[in-house]
Amino acid sequence: MEIYRVTESSPRWQKIAYDYVRVDAFSVGQGIPVEREFEGDLSLDEVPAVILIEDHKPVAGLRIAYHEGGIAQIQRVATVREKQRGGYGSILIREAEKWIKENGVRHVLITSQDRSVGFYEANGYTILPQSDYDAYFPEEAARRKAREEERKKHPEAFPNLGFSILLVEKFLD
């Protein structure tokens, strides 16, 4: 297995490999519309990523965003469907935390689907209340509220995916 840290200077195939993992895990695997999955994303030239490649195939990936106040946010943690529950997510998280620490940041936040909370707890994260989410990410909170208003007007455009989003945190040693 190879682990790649994807930055703006990384080969294009690494960026495409990460997007492939997201499409397989979220759009195909969970039914998240592809246009919603990538809505509002910064490019991987602006947000670094970590990907795992096994037997020359992308199997897992995540993104890392850095925020003011010494906070790193791990985003869009994904494993292709055929490899889920194989330990790849924990490998990703450890590599991301290592990279984050190398950048001098110790406070990590992750937005997660509620059904994944056990995974994050097993990796040392603590669940935060929804009010903390809104306080840490006011732009996202505003976007979420606007999406809820749009969902009320056009429910057919927003499939019920059966999960809610939680915020988890960890302070690195």
C-alpha positions in Angstrom: 0.0 0.0 0.0 1.2 3.5 -0.8 0.2 6.6 1.0 0.4 9.9 -0.9 0.1 13.4 0.4 -1.6 15.3 -2.3 -0.7 19.0 -2.8 -1.0 21.6 -5.5 2.2 20.2 -7.1 1.2 16.6 -7.0 0.5 14.7 -10.2 -3.0 15.1 -11.6 -3.7 11.4 -11.3 -3.5 11.6 -7.5 -6.2 14.3 -7.4 -8.4 12.3 -9.8 -7.8 9.2 -7.6 -9.2 11.0 -4.6 -12.2 12.2 -6.5 -12.8 8.6 -7.6 -12.9 7.4 -4.0 -15.4 10.1 -3.1 -17.7 9.3 -6.0 -17.6 5.5 -5.2 -18.1 5.9 -1.5 -20.6 8.8 -1.3 -22.4 9.1 -4.7 -22.6 5.5 -5.7 -22.4 3.9 -2.2 -24.7 6.3 -0.3 -26.7 7.9 -3.0 -25.4 11.4 -2.5 -26.0 13.3 -5.8 -22.7 13.9 -7.4 -23.4 17.6 -7.8 -24.1 17.9 -4.1 -21.0 15.9 -3.2 -18.7 18.4 -4.9 -20.8 21.5 -4.2 -18.7 24.3 -2.7 -15.4 22.3 -2.8 -12.1 24.1 -3.0 -9.8 22.5 -5.5 -7.1 20.1 -4.3 -4.7 22.9 -5.3 -6.0 24.8 -2.3 -6.8 22.0 0.1 -4.3 19.1 0.6 -5.4 15.5 0.6 -4.2 12.1 1.6 -4.9 9.1 -0.5 -4.2 5.4 -0.2 -3.4 3.3 -3.2 -3.4 -0.5 -3.1 -2.4 -2.7 -6.0 -2.3 0.5 -8.2 -6.0 1.3 -7.3 -7.3 4.1 -5.2 -8.9 2.8 -2.0 -9.3 5.7 0.4 -8.8 9.4 0.8 -9.5 12.5 2.8 -8.9 16.3 2.6 -7.4 18.7 5.2 -8.4 22.3 5.5 -6.6 24.7 7.8 -8.5 27.4 9.6 -7.7 30.5 11.6 -6.8 29.9 15.3 -4.6 26.8 14.7 -7.4 24.4 13.7 -7.2 21.7 11.0 -10.3 20.2 9.7 -10.3 16.7 8.2 -13.0 16.5 5.5 -14.6 13.9 3.3 -13.0 10.8 4.7 -13.9 8.1 2.2 -13.1 4.4 1.4 -14.3 2.7 -1.7 -17.2 0.4 -1.0 -15.4 -2.9 -1.5 -12.7 -1.9 1.0 -14.8 -0.4 3.8 -14.3 -1.8 7.3 -10.8 -2.9 6.3 -8.9 -0.5 8.5 -8.1 2.0 5.7 -9.9 4.9 7.4 -7.7 4.6 10.5 -4.6 4.5 8.4 -5.8 7.7 6.7 -6.6 9.5 9.9 -3.2 8.6 11.4 -1.4 9.9 8.3 -3.5 13.1 8.3 -2.8 13.7 12.0 0.9 13.2 11.4 0.9 15.7 8.6 -1.1 18.2 10.6 1.3 17.9 13.5 4.2 18.5 11.1 2.5 21.8 10.2 2.4 22.8 13.8 -1.3 22.3 14.4 -2.7 20.3 17.3 -6.4 20.9 17.3 -8.3 18.7 14.7 -12.0 18.9 13.9 -13.9 16.5 11.7 -17.4 16.8 10.3 -18.9 13.4 10.1 -22.0 11.5 9.4 -23.6 10.4 12.6 -23.4 6.7 11.6 -19.5 7.0 11.6 -19.2 8.4 15.1 -18.0 5.1 16.6 -15.2 5.0 14.1 -14.0 8.5 15.2 -14.4 7.7 18.9 -12.2 4.5 18.3 -9.6 6.9 16.8 -9.6 9.2 19.9 -12.2 11.8 18.9 -14.9 13.3 21.0 -18.3 14.4 19.8 -19.1 18.1 20.1 -22.6 19.7 20.4 -24.2 21.2 17.2 -23.7 24.7 18.6 -19.9 24.2 18.4 -20.2 23.3 14.8 -22.0 26.5 14.0 -19.5 28.5 16.0 -16.4 26.9 14.3 -17.9 27.0 10.8 -20.3 30.0 10.6 -20.1 30.0 6.7 -21.1 26.4 6.6 -23.9 26.9 9.1 -25.3 29.7 6.9 -25.0 27.4 3.8 -26.7 24.6 5.7 -29.6 26.9 6.7 -30.0 28.1 3.1 -30.0 24.5 1.9 -32.8 23.7 4.4 -34.8 26.6 3.1 -34.3 25.3 -0.4 -35.2 21.8 0.7 -38.5 23.1 2.0 -39.3 24.7 -1.4 -38.0 21.8 -3.5 -37.9 18.6 -1.5 -37.6 16.4 -4.6 -34.1 18.0 -5.3 -32.8 16.8 -1.9 -33.1 13.1 -1.3 -33.4 12.0 2.3 -30.0 10.4 2.9 -30.8 9.1 6.4 -28.0 10.7 8.4 -27.1 13.9 10.1 -23.7 15.7 10.4 -21.8 15.8 13.7 -18.6 17.5 14.7 -15.8 15.6 16.5 -12.5 16.9 17.8 -9.2 15.7 19.0 -6.1 17.5 20.4 -2.9 15.9 19.2 -0.1 15.1 21.6 
